[in-house]
Amino acid sequence: MTTTAHTPFSYAQADPENLASLYQHLRVCDVVDALDGIGYFNIGLMDPEVRPLWLGMNFWGEAATIRCVPSNKPMWKLETTEDIVAAHGRWFAETSHARLPQDLKPGHVVVMDAGGGPEVGFWGSENAMATVLGGAVGIITDGYCRDTAEVAAQRSPVVARHRGRTIIPGRIQAIETQTTIACGGVQVNPGDIVGADDDGVVVVPAHVAQEVAVHARAILLADMAARKKHYANLGYRPDSSVDIEAIEAYFANV
């Protein structure tokens, strides 16, 4: 149960003062079970169509939010190859575009409300990498991502509803950041805990995140113990998914 290699950011030890660290190593299903256990049935469950673009993706972090809307201004015709290559720069120079704060702490998850607009590859191979370099451990959109073969090859942690082909100019505008949004059918607030893995995406409201982490950790350890016995009975070689000692050591201080 290790953090995937798409990002250099990970926590060495769970810290009771750091919510995101309490979720590292948990599975989405552990957290969903814990939410059920406190009466939050189906709260935070994103539409299953909002999925990781490659198998093995696994991240948790505090949400940093972006709200987009369809553009009501078309991109103008460009005359030269140089202008076409620089289309994004031309568009952003002449069209307002909200940006996330530069001082977000490392380990955040960018969550975007795409605004239900047309096909547009807001996320792609280059800006996904730049976002990770800026400290994000994951990117989630209920819209489109393009360059998806490259996104998968470079293990950029992008979760999207659709695979797209087009570019931003003339199609979409980011109008607000760090506000309450809807993404994948659920409410997301800055600071909520958001996680994704092969099973999908869940959002944990910040006000219950500490409690949910306690229950989810117990669920994970119980499942690992049961599966470890099955491994032994079936003659399987143990792997990290049943390494209870490593998980207990990680959570030793909480």
C-alpha positions in Angstrom: 0.0 0.0 0.0 2.3 2.8 -1.2 1.8 6.1 -2.8 2.1 5.8 -6.6 5.2 7.1 -8.3 3.5 9.9 -10.3 4.4 12.5 -7.6 7.4 12.9 -5.4 5.2 14.1 -2.6 4.2 11.7 0.2 4.0 11.7 4.0 6.6 9.7 6.0 4.2 9.4 9.0 0.6 10.1 9.8 0.3 13.4 11.7 -2.9 14.0 13.7 -2.5 17.7 12.9 -2.4 17.0 9.1 -5.7 15.7 7.8 -4.4 14.6 4.4 -1.7 12.5 6.0 -4.4 10.5 7.8 -5.7 9.3 4.4 -2.5 8.2 2.8 -2.6 4.4 2.2 -6.4 4.2 2.6 -8.6 2.9 -0.2 -11.6 4.8 -1.5 -13.8 1.9 -0.4 -12.5 2.1 3.2 -13.5 5.7 3.3 -16.9 5.1 1.7 -17.6 2.4 4.3 -16.6 4.8 7.1 -18.9 7.5 5.7 -21.7 5.0 5.7 -20.9 4.1 9.2 -21.5 7.6 10.5 -24.7 8.0 8.5 -23.3 9.8 5.4 -24.8 7.4 2.9 -23.8 8.3 -0.6 -22.4 11.6 0.5 -19.3 12.5 -1.5 -19.6 9.7 -4.0 -18.7 11.2 -7.4 -20.4 9.9 -10.5 -18.6 6.7 -11.5 -18.0 8.1 -14.9 -15.4 10.5 -13.3 -12.5 8.0 -13.3 -8.7 7.9 -13.2 -7.2 7.8 -16.7 -4.9 5.0 -15.9 -4.9 1.9 -13.5 -3.1 2.1 -10.3 -3.6 5.8 -9.6 -4.1 6.5 -5.9 -4.1 9.9 -4.2 -5.5 11.8 -1.3 -5.4 15.5 -0.4 -7.2 18.7 0.5 -9.3 20.2 -2.3 -8.4 23.3 -4.1 -11.3 24.3 -6.3 -11.8 25.9 -9.7 -15.2 26.8 -11.3 -15.4 27.1 -15.0 -18.2 28.2 -17.5 -18.5 27.9 -21.2 -17.0 30.9 -23.0 -19.4 33.3 -24.7 -16.6 34.7 -26.8 -15.2 32.8 -29.8 -11.5 32.5 -30.5 -10.6 34.7 -33.5 -9.0 33.4 -36.6 -5.2 33.3 -36.4 -3.1 34.1 -39.4 0.3 32.5 -38.9 1.7 29.2 -37.6 3.5 31.2 -34.9 0.2 32.7 -33.7 -1.5 29.3 -33.8 1.2 27.7 -31.7 0.8 30.6 -29.2 -3.0 30.4 -29.2 -3.3 29.8 -25.5 -1.1 32.8 -24.6 -3.1 35.0 -26.9 -6.4 33.9 -25.5 -5.4 34.3 -21.8 -3.9 37.7 -22.5 -7.2 39.0 -23.8 -9.7 37.0 -21.7 -10.0 37.0 -17.9 -9.0 33.7 -16.4 -9.1 32.9 -12.7 -6.0 31.1 -11.3 -5.4 29.2 -8.1 -3.4 30.8 -5.4 0.4 30.4 -5.7 0.8 29.6 -2.0 -1.2 26.4 -1.8 0.6 23.9 0.4 2.0 20.8 -1.2 -0.3 17.8 -1.3 -3.4 19.4 -2.5 -5.9 18.0 -5.1 -7.2 20.4 -7.8 -10.9 19.8 -8.3 -12.6 21.5 -11.2 -16.3 22.1 -12.1 -16.1 22.2 -15.9 -19.5 24.0 -16.1 -21.1 21.5 -18.5 -19.6 23.1 -21.5 -18.5 21.7 -24.9 -15.7 19.3 -25.5 -12.6 21.0 -24.4 -9.3 19.5 -23.2 -8.8 21.9 -20.3 -6.3 19.4 -18.9 -3.6 17.8 -20.9 -0.1 16.4 -20.6 1.8 19.6 -20.2 -0.4 21.5 -17.7 -1.0 18.4 -15.7 2.7 18.0 -15.2 3.0 21.7 -14.3 0.3 21.4 -11.7 2.1 18.4 -10.1 5.3 20.5 -10.0 3.2 23.2 -8.3 2.5 20.7 -5.4 -0.7 18.9 -6.5 -1.0 15.2 -5.9 -4.1 14.9 -8.1 -6.4 16.6 -10.6 -10.1 15.9 -10.9 -12.5 17.3 -13.5 -16.0 16.5 -14.5 -15.0 17.6 -17.9 -12.4 16.6 -20.4 -8.7 15.7 -20.5 -6.7 15.5 -23.8 -3.3 14.0 -24.6 -4.4 11.0 -22.6 -1.8 8.6 -23.9 0.9 10.9 -22.6 -1.0 11.5 -19.4 -0.9 7.8 -18.7 2.7 7.3 -19.9 4.0 10.0 -17.6 1.7 8.9 -14.8 0.1 12.3 -14.3 -2.7 11.9 -11.7 -5.7 13.1 -13.8 -9.2 12.0 -13.1 -11.8 13.0 -15.8 -15.2 12.3 -17.1 -14.3 12.4 -20.7 -11.3 12.2 -23.1 -11.2 15.2 -25.4 -9.4 16.6 -28.4 -9.9 20.3 -28.5 -8.1 23.2 -26.8 -9.2 26.0 -24.4 -9.4 29.2 -26.5 -13.0 30.1 -27.4 -14.5 27.3 -25.4 -14.1 27.6 -21.6 -13.2 30.1 -18.9 -12.1 29.6 -15.3 -14.0 32.3 -13.5 -13.6 31.5 -9.8 -11.3 29.6 -7.5 -11.3 28.4 -3.9 -15.1 28.5 -3.7 -17.8 25.8 -3.2 -18.3 23.9 -6.5 -20.1 20.9 -7.8 -18.0 18.2 -9.4 -19.3 14.8 -10.5 -22.6 15.4 -8.8 -21.2 16.2 -5.3 -20.4 19.4 -3.4 -16.7 20.1 -3.0 -15.3 22.8 -0.7 -11.7 24.0 -0.4 -10.1 21.9 2.4 -12.4 18.9 1.9 -10.5 15.6 1.7 -10.6 14.1 -1.8 -9.3 10.8 -2.9 -9.2 8.6 -6.0 -8.2 5.1 -6.9 -9.3 2.4 -9.4 -12.7 2.3 -7.7 -13.5 6.0 -8.4 -13.6 9.2 -6.4 -14.9 10.2 -2.9 -15.1 13.6 -1.2 -15.0 13.7 2.6 -16.5 16.9 4.1 -13.8 18.6 6.2 -16.0 18.7 9.3 -16.1 14.9 9.5 -12.7 14.0 7.9 -10.9 13.4 11.2 -13.6 11.0 12.4 -13.9 9.2 9.1 -10.2 8.6 8.9 -10.2 6.8 12.3 -13.0 4.4 11.1 -11.5 3.9 7.6 -8.1 3.0 9.0 -9.7 0.3 11.2 -11.6 -1.0 8.2 -8.5 -1.2 6.1 -6.5 -3.1 8.8 -9.3 -5.6 9.4 -9.5 -6.3 5.6 -5.7 -6.6 5.4 -5.7 -9.1 8.2 -8.4 -11.3 6.6 -6.7 -11.2 3.2 -3.3 -12.0 4.7 -4.8 -15.3 6.1 -6.2 -16.1 2.7 -2.8 -15.4 1.1 -1.2 -17.9 3.5 -3.9 -20.5 2.9 -3.6 -20.2 -0.9 0.2 -20.2 -0.8 0.5 -16.7 -2.2 3.6 -14.6 -1.7 2.7 -11.6 0.5 2.7 -8.2 -1.1 2.3 -4.6 0.0 -1.5 -4.9 0.1 -1.2 -7.2 3.1 1.7 -5.5 4.8 -0.1 -4.8 8.1 3.1 -3.9 9.9 4.0 -1.1 7.5 0.5 0.4 7.8 0.5 0.2 11.6 4.0 1.8 11.7 2.8 4.6 9.5 -0.2 5.3 11.8 1.7 4.7 15.0 1.4 8.3 16.2 -2.4 8.6 15.8 
